[in-house]
Every structure is written in C-alpha cells, then in structure tokens.
Amino acid sequence: MDSIGQMRFFAAVAATMSFSKAAERLGTSAQNVSKNIRALEDELGVLLLNRTTRVVTLTESGRAFLPRCNRLVEDYDELRAVMRDEGGSPAGNLVVTAPLTFGETHLLGAVEKYLAANPRVTLDLRLTDQHLSLIDEGIDLSIRIGRLQDSTLIARRLGETRLIACATPSYLQARGVPEHPRDLAGHRCIFDTNRRTPGQWIFRDGAETLTVTVNHRVRVNGASAVRQLILSGEGIGIVPSYIVDEDIRRGDLKPVLESYEGERLPISALYLANRHLSRKVRAFIEIAEAEIKACPDWNAV
C-alpha cells in the first residue's frame, strides 16, 4: 500500500488506541491495519506504537510523527477532492486556534458562517490563551492578538483592538479619577499576567509614549477574569476594547485617562510560511476578516 494509506491506518489507531476499532472505522481487518503500520515503521526506521496484549500506546517517535501524519493525510484528502471537482467547495479537516475570550465572544459567528458555507469541511477549534506550535500541534491557522515575534509564520492582519484602562463608577467615586498615567501609582490595579509586561501599562500622548509601572491589587491570567474583577469594583484594569465595549456603553464601566491613547494591538491570522495556503484555510481567513470588520467600532468606545 502507498505511504498515505499506511499513514491513514496509523492515524486511525492513534485516534482510537485500538487496532480493532481502527479497522472498524476504516472498513478493513485488524490484521491488515497491523500489517500496514509495521510496513510504515519499517519505511521510517522507527517504532511508532507500543503494542501489548492489553493496550496500544504511542512511542515518543509516534507522538512526534502524528501531527505531521494527520496533516499529510488531510491535505491529500483535500487535494483529491479538489482534483475530482475543481469548482467544488473546500474539503477536509481544519484546525484553528484562537485566544479564549476573543474566540468565545467574537469568533463563533465566523465559525457558524464558515461551516454553513463549507459543508465538506470539519472544524477543530482550540480556544486557549497559550501560543500553540502550529507544527507540533498540527494546526492550520492561528488567530493572535498583539505584536508578533515569530518570523517563521506568515501573518495576515484582520483588524485591531486597543487596550482600555477602566473601572466602575463607584470605585472612581470612592478612590478618585486619575488625570495622568502616573496617577495610577496611587490606585489598586488588576494585572493580566498573559501580557508580556503585565505591570507596565503603555499610553500615548500625541507622539510621546508613556510607560508607567503600576501596583497590582490582583494578578490573574485572563482578560475575561480581569473584566469580572473590574466589574466587582476591585480596582482599575487594562483590557482589550472588544471585551468591555458593551460594559462601557451600558455605563457599568467607565474609561479613565481618555485623553491618552491606549496601546493598539493587531488581530492577525498566522500560518506556516513553507506551506501552500489551502482553500479551506483561505476561506476561513476571509470569513473571519469580514466578521471582525463588521463588529462595532471597538476603538470608538
């Protein structure tokens, strides 16, 4: 059998951790699955699976090989579908990762439209504030917010948001409203430790950049949690505008230091530089970009 076929058998066993279940999924026998995986191991010169009479587990080489194996099988399936029907819609499995809060609040609409428009694509959406490796995790596309440092990835800008310092009206009435960024030193502040420099807040006064070091009341690893703590009156927090735009419009939160512009953060779609941008990935980027641009003007709140 060809290498792609052998990899398909390996991927099925890795997904089920069972030769018999993989065989049932693929419509063949467990003996045929085992034979083809052994042939693949012989070709690669490594052991991919640990086999006992009771369990099947991945070896270290198997864990390293699996993401690339899945990607090759999926790309082949998509290529075959395209060749059979060049005018057809994208096909295959798409793996996308995005920040947790942004994904929950502003990406699910794009997901719904994408799935409706591309019925031959299955989607694996991984929402996490960690920066996952596209190669190691078998990810097709990563949505990230903030300045980018990884030069091995190609970035397409989808939009931008900005950081807003805000608090509840009751907190500001009790503790006073800061008039200058340096006044934050006298306030209780809430840090998002997912940021590279959570204790340093950046503002712009015209062409001048002001970086202030603030004292934390609470440290937490998530912008959504920062928002909740701000709403509970624990202090002043700095969060992306897309998280608090509705709170500000309702009057539940009040921006501070509005005469100083908060740091602007690009929203980007990233993919590997050495890979052909498949139709399924391109279609998702286009829908996500349209959804982001159709959102309320986050920079106007």
C-alpha angles and dihedrals in degrees: 000000000000121000094252090056091049091049089050089057091048092049091051093051091046090052095048102025087221133095092207094049091046090050091050091050092050097040097243140095128285089236091057091049091051093047093052095046090051089051090051091050090050091051093049095040093228138096110247100179136039108219127197131160090262110030143025120211136173119255119224088262090049092053091050093047098045101077092049091043092053091048093051093049092047093047091049091050091050092047091050091050091049093048091050092049113014092180093051129107125269116283140192134051121316121202115200130175126195140163112285102239095037091049093050096045106032112014104054091076089058090047092054092050092045094052092047092051096043110042093168093061126085117204132216107191114189113192113195138133090226119097102240121204110251092208100043095042097041093240122165099193138013125199110206135177121211139031113329126229105171106099092185091074131073113229129205114193112231099176140298143254132194135222116252126197109216145154140180118281089240093055092049092047091053099040103027133249117277112236098188130028090248088062088071088080088076095052138079106252132193119221129210102210091197087077117090093238105021094172095051117074120193127212134170125223102190106297093346121096116213119198115188130185112223134194117243127231092181134007118206134164103233140058092224090056090048089055092052092050091049090051090051090058098250094136145281119327135183115222139157112280093237090066098053105026093105093044089054094046090052092048094242089120131030125207117232130205090026092163087065118068116233123228114285118224125198120228107219141181112219131196136163116286095218096053132089109246101242124215093249091056094043091050092052093049092051094050093044091050092051092049093050093048090049093055121104114281099273091188092060098062 
